Amino acid sequence: MSLIVVSPLSRIAEMAVRHKAREMISLLAVNQDFHRPAVIQANRHLKLGVNDITVAGTGDLIAPQAAHVGQIIDFARSWDREAPLIVHCWMGVSRSPAAALIASLAVAPEDDDEDLANRLRAASPFATPNMLLIEIGDQMLGRGGRLIAAVKAIGRGAEADGNTPFVLTLPMRETISR
């Protein structure tokens, strides 16, 4: 079974080693500095400079855009799924859960949006996916509003301390039609 490990920045090295990950997506502010875990190859690390906001034009902050979501989709589709994918942001609560949902549907488009959102909620009572990322992802993946509705249906997550990674399971590879 393929896995996406969603993590706060503070725990990426631990999660990468524990889950034997080789690939990672980072969603952090442009100038946010951090060290890539040694087990993650530089050429298999997607770094996106994006803030956790849902409205463009908020000062110097960068709202999620179609270009960011397109990169998530392309990276996910190039993921070999032999080892888990790490997706992280600052706290592992908003940007990274949204990116994990988008990546999951990019590689398993036949997955049911409601089932996927429910798996996310079961894995993390704290996740509150960034709705702008979700809206763009829904459109780019041709979900017809299903992903948006599914994420709205699970509602806002519980208050979080930003120190709780979780694992999102994907459907078995054999069920995916390529």
N, C-alpha and C positions, 0 to 999 in steps of 0.2 A: 504494500500500500504506500502511495506517495504521501509525503508530509510537507507542510509548510510550517516552519517554526516562527512564531511571531514573538518578538522580544523587545524589551527596552534597550537602549544603547548600553546601559551599565552591565548588561548580562550577555552581550553578543558573543564574546569569546567563550564563555562557559557553555552556552547553547550550541555554538558551532562544534566544539570538541565533543560534548555529550552526545549530540545527534549525528556526528561524523559528516557534517555539512561541508560542501565544497563551493557553494554559490550563495550570493547574498545581494539583497536589494536594500539600500539605505535611503531613507527619506528624512532629510534634516535640513535645517536652515543653511543657506549658501556658505556662510563662514563658520559653521559648526565643525570643529576639528575633532578627530578621533582616530584611533589606530585600528586598521583592518586586522581581524584575527589571522594569524599565520596560516591556518588551514584553509583559508579562503584565497583562491588564486586571484590576482589583480585583474586578469582579463575576464573573470567571472563574477565581478563585483560591479553592480550598477549603482551609481551614486546620483541621487536626484536632489537638487537644491530647491526645496519647497517647504513653505511654512504650513502650520496646521491652522489654516483659515478657510473660510468658505465663501468669502467675498473678495473679488479682485479690487485693486486700487486702495489697499489698506496700507498707506505709507510705503516704507521700504520692503514690506513683507511680500513674498511671492506666493500667490494663490496657485493651487493645482491647475494645470492646463492640459489640453489635449495632447500636447507633446510629451508631457510627463507620463500620462496614461499610455500613450502609444509605446513609449520605451518599456514600461512595465509589461505590456502585452508581448512585445517582441522578445524581451529577455525571458519571460516565462516560457514562451514557445520554443526557445532555444535550450531550455533547461532539460537535461537528459533524464531527470526523475529517478536516477539511480541512487541518489543521496538526497536528503531533505534540503529544501531551500530555506534560508534564513531571510526574514523580512523584518526590518526594524525601523523605528523612529525614536524620538527622545524617550517617550514613556511606554511605547508599545500598546497604546490605547486607541488612537484615532487614525493617523495616516497609515500605519503598518497593517492594521486589520483591514482597512479598505483596500490597500494594495494586495493583501493576501486573497481577498475575495476576487479581485480582478484577475490576478495570476491564476487562481484556481479555475475560473471560467474560461480563461484563455487556453488552458491545456485540456480542459474537460467541458466543452461547451454543451454537452448533453445533460450535464448536472442540473438538477432542479434548483432554482434560485432560493425558494423557500426552505428546502432541505439544507442547502449550503448555509444560509443565514442561521438556521436553527443549530447546525453543527458548530458554527462560530460561537453562538450564545452558550451552548453547552460546554464548549472548551474554555470560554472566558466570560464570567459574569460582568467583567469590567469594560469589555470592548464597546466602543462607540465610534464606528467607522465614519471617517470624514465624508460628509454627504456630497461635497463637490466632487471629490474623487469618484464616489459611487455614481453620481449622475453622469459624469463624463464616461466612466467605464461602461455603464449601462448602454449609453448611446453608441460608443465605439464597438462594443461587442454585439450589438444588435439584439439586446435583451427585451426591447419593447416595454420598458418600465418595470419589468418583473424584478430586477435586482433592487431597484429603488424601493419598490413596495415591500420586498422581503426584509430589507434592512430597516425600513420604518416600522415594520411589524414586530421586530425584536426589541425595538425601543432603545432608549439611552441605557448604557451600562451603569453599573454601580460605581460609586466613587472609588478611585484607584490611587494607590501610592506609587505607581509607575515602576514596580519591581516584580511584576508577575508575568513571565513568559507563558505562552501556551502553544499547543500544537493543533493545527487544522488539518484534518485528514481529507484526502482527495479520493475520488472513486478509483477502483482498480483500473490499471492501465489497459487491461484486455477489453474493458467495456467502452473504450474510446475509439470512435471511428475516425480514422485519419485518411 
